[in-house]
Amino acid sequence: MTKNVMIVGVGGQGSLLASKLLGYLLLTEGYDVKVSEVHGMSQRGGSVVTYVRFGEKVYSPIIDKGEADFIVSFEKLEAARYVEYLKTDGRIVVNTQEIDPMPVITGAAGYPEDLIEKLKALGVAVDALDCLSLAEEAGSAKAVNLVLMGRLSRYFDIPEEKWLMAIEKCVPAKFVDLNRKAFALGRDSE
């Protein structure tokens, strides 16, 4: 049974490290893993999507609409943009931060209101968390990705120690403590 995780965000938020960490962890757990990076205009704050698929045997790295078990979103609008990829019984783990896309910045559009409530009204299981505040509490606004991974870890039957070992392998040594703290805050926050 193949499981599908989509990591969606805005360029520069650390979604690639998040997918690398998840991919590494799943490989160490004995799964066949395919990770596919689909870049948008990442250097300009555009949408960035990464697919992580894992199971006994995975043939393609691509996730189609209606196939994602999880969507991990670095920003609310990105969660709404990709919700059609979620399975009926899937879950969105989302940072409640708002990052204005170019049409909002230029004044051509407004940032949509009540996105989390609208997603829930569609019957979507949403786990929304202020990951930016938790990342700053851990020591760096850039640790939003590890707060999100900590949150996601609650839904996986993989011991916390294994996630922490993956952090040590995938994160530069000088940032390991900060990232472990960010992970723990995301995992344990109520």
C-alpha positions in Angstrom: 0.0 0.0 0.0 1.7 3.2 -1.2 1.3 6.3 0.9 1.6 9.8 -0.5 2.7 13.0 1.1 2.7 16.4 -0.7 4.8 19.2 0.8 3.7 22.5 -0.5 5.0 25.9 0.2 6.7 29.1 -1.0 10.2 29.2 -2.3 12.8 29.6 0.4 10.8 28.1 3.2 12.8 24.9 3.6 10.4 22.5 1.9 13.3 20.7 0.2 15.0 19.9 3.5 11.6 18.7 4.8 11.2 16.3 1.9 14.8 15.1 2.2 14.4 14.4 5.9 11.1 12.5 5.3 12.6 10.6 2.4 15.6 9.6 4.5 13.5 8.6 7.5 11.3 6.4 5.3 14.3 4.7 3.6 15.7 3.8 7.0 12.4 2.3 7.9 12.7 -0.1 4.9 10.3 1.5 2.5 10.8 2.0 -1.2 10.7 5.8 -1.5 10.4 8.2 -4.4 10.9 11.9 -3.9 10.1 14.3 -6.7 10.7 18.0 -6.5 8.4 20.1 -8.6 9.7 23.7 -8.5 7.7 26.7 -9.3 9.2 30.2 -9.2 10.9 29.3 -6.0 13.5 32.1 -6.1 10.7 34.6 -6.4 8.5 33.4 -3.6 6.5 31.2 -5.9 4.8 27.9 -5.2 7.0 24.9 -4.6 5.7 21.4 -4.5 7.5 18.2 -3.5 6.0 14.7 -3.6 7.1 11.9 -1.2 5.7 8.5 -2.0 6.6 5.4 0.0 5.5 1.8 0.3 6.7 -1.8 -0.5 7.3 -0.9 -4.1 6.8 2.6 -5.6 6.9 3.0 -9.4 6.3 6.7 -9.9 7.2 9.8 -7.9 4.0 11.7 -9.0 0.9 12.2 -6.9 -2.3 12.8 -8.8 -5.5 14.6 -7.7 -7.3 12.7 -4.9 -4.2 10.6 -4.0 -2.4 12.5 -1.2 -2.7 10.9 2.3 -1.1 14.1 3.7 -0.6 17.6 2.5 2.0 19.5 4.5 1.6 23.1 3.8 4.0 25.9 4.8 1.2 28.5 4.2 -2.6 28.6 4.2 -3.1 29.7 0.6 -0.9 26.8 -0.6 -3.0 24.4 1.4 -6.2 25.7 -0.4 -4.4 25.6 -3.8 -3.6 21.9 -3.5 -6.6 20.6 -1.5 -8.0 18.7 -4.6 -5.0 16.4 -4.4 -6.1 15.2 -0.9 -7.7 11.8 -0.5 -11.2 11.8 1.0 -9.8 10.6 4.4 -6.5 12.5 4.0 -5.2 15.2 6.3 -3.7 18.7 5.8 -1.0 19.8 8.3 -0.8 23.6 7.8 1.2 26.5 9.1 -1.3 29.3 9.7 1.2 31.9 8.5 0.1 34.1 5.5 2.6 34.9 2.8 1.2 37.3 0.3 1.5 36.0 -3.3 2.4 38.4 -6.1 -1.2 39.4 -7.0 -1.8 40.5 -3.3 1.6 42.3 -3.2 0.8 44.3 -6.3 -2.7 45.1 -5.1 -4.4 43.1 -7.9 -6.1 40.8 -5.4 -6.8 40.4 -1.7 -5.6 37.6 0.5 -8.6 35.2 0.9 -10.4 35.3 4.2 -11.0 32.3 6.6 -9.1 29.7 4.6 -8.8 27.2 7.4 -12.6 27.5 8.2 -13.3 27.1 4.4 -11.2 23.9 4.2 -12.9 22.5 7.3 -16.3 23.3 5.8 -15.3 21.1 2.8 -15.0 18.2 5.3 -11.2 18.3 5.2 -9.3 17.1 8.3 -7.1 20.1 9.0 -4.3 20.3 11.7 -3.5 24.0 11.7 -0.7 25.4 13.8 1.2 28.7 14.1 4.5 27.1 13.1 6.3 30.5 12.6 5.8 31.4 16.3 7.0 27.9 17.4 10.0 28.1 15.0 10.9 31.5 16.5 10.6 30.0 20.0 13.0 27.3 18.9 15.5 29.9 17.8 14.9 30.7 14.2 12.0 31.7 11.9 13.6 29.4 9.3 12.8 26.3 11.4 9.1 26.3 10.3 9.9 23.2 8.2 11.0 21.2 11.3 7.9 22.4 13.2 5.8 21.0 10.4 7.7 17.7 10.3 7.2 17.4 14.1 3.5 17.9 13.6 3.4 15.4 10.7 5.3 12.8 12.9 2.2 12.6 15.1 0.4 10.7 12.3 3.2 8.2 11.5 3.8 5.0 13.4 7.5 5.7 13.6 9.2 6.3 17.0 10.2 9.9 17.8 13.9 8.8 18.2 14.0 7.7 14.6 12.8 11.2 13.5 15.5 12.8 15.7 18.2 10.5 14.2 17.0 11.6 10.7 17.4 15.2 11.7 21.0 14.6 12.8 21.7 13.0 9.4 20.0 15.6 7.2 20.7 18.9 9.0 24.1 20.7 9.3 25.6 19.9 12.7 25.5 23.5 14.0 21.7 23.6 13.5 20.8 20.1 14.9 19.8 21.3 18.4 17.7 24.2 17.1 15.9 21.8 14.6 15.4 19.1 17.2 13.7 21.8 19.4 11.6 23.0 16.5 10.5 19.4 15.8 9.6 18.8 19.4 7.5 22.0 19.6 5.6 21.0 16.5 5.1 17.5 17.7 4.0 18.4 21.3 2.1 21.6 20.8 -1.6 21.5 21.7 
